[in-house]
Amino acid sequence: MAYIDGFLVPVRAGVTREDYRAFAALGAGVLKEHGATRIVEAWEDDVPDGTVTDFRRSVQIAEGERVVFSWIEWPDKATRDQGMAKVMEDPRMQPGDTPFPFDGKRMIFGGFEAIVDE
C-alpha cells in the first residue's frame, strides 16, 4: 500500500489562495520528479472551532492566517525516503530571497502507512 506524508500548515496573513496555489504547484512538480504519485493541497473552507482542540489551535493560527491541509502520496516508504531526501536538496525548494508562504515552525507533519485505500 501507499505511504502518505500529511501536513497541516499555517499560511501567513496576506498570502492569497492563488499565491499559495502557485507555490504548491511548483512544489508538486518537484515532488513528482522525485517519486511522489499524488499531491493534494486543500485551502480551508469549513473549519470549525472546537471545544478542546481544532485545526487552528493545532498550528497556533494568528489573526489573518489560513490553514492548509495537505498530503503527498508515495508508492512506498523507501521511495518516500529517497525522494524526500532529494526534494530537500533541490534548489527549487529552498526559500532564497522569497520566504515560504507559511510558518514552518508551526507546521505539523508526519509519515503514515496506508491501512485502508478504497
Secondary structure as GFF3:
##gff-version 3
##sequence-region A 1 118
A	DSSP	beta_strand	3	11	.	.	.	ID=ss1
A	DSSP	alpha_helix	17	33	.	.	.	ID=ss2
A	DSSP	beta_strand	38	43	.	.	.	ID=ss3
A	DSSP	alpha_helix	55	58	.	.	.	ID=ss4
A	DSSP	beta_strand	66	74	.	.	.	ID=ss5
A	DSSP	alpha_helix	77	89	.	.	.	ID=ss6
A	DSSP	three_ten_helix	91	93	.	.	.	ID=ss7
A	DSSP	three_ten_helix	104	106	.	.	.	ID=ss8
A	DSSP	beta_strand	108	113	.	.	.	ID=ss9
###
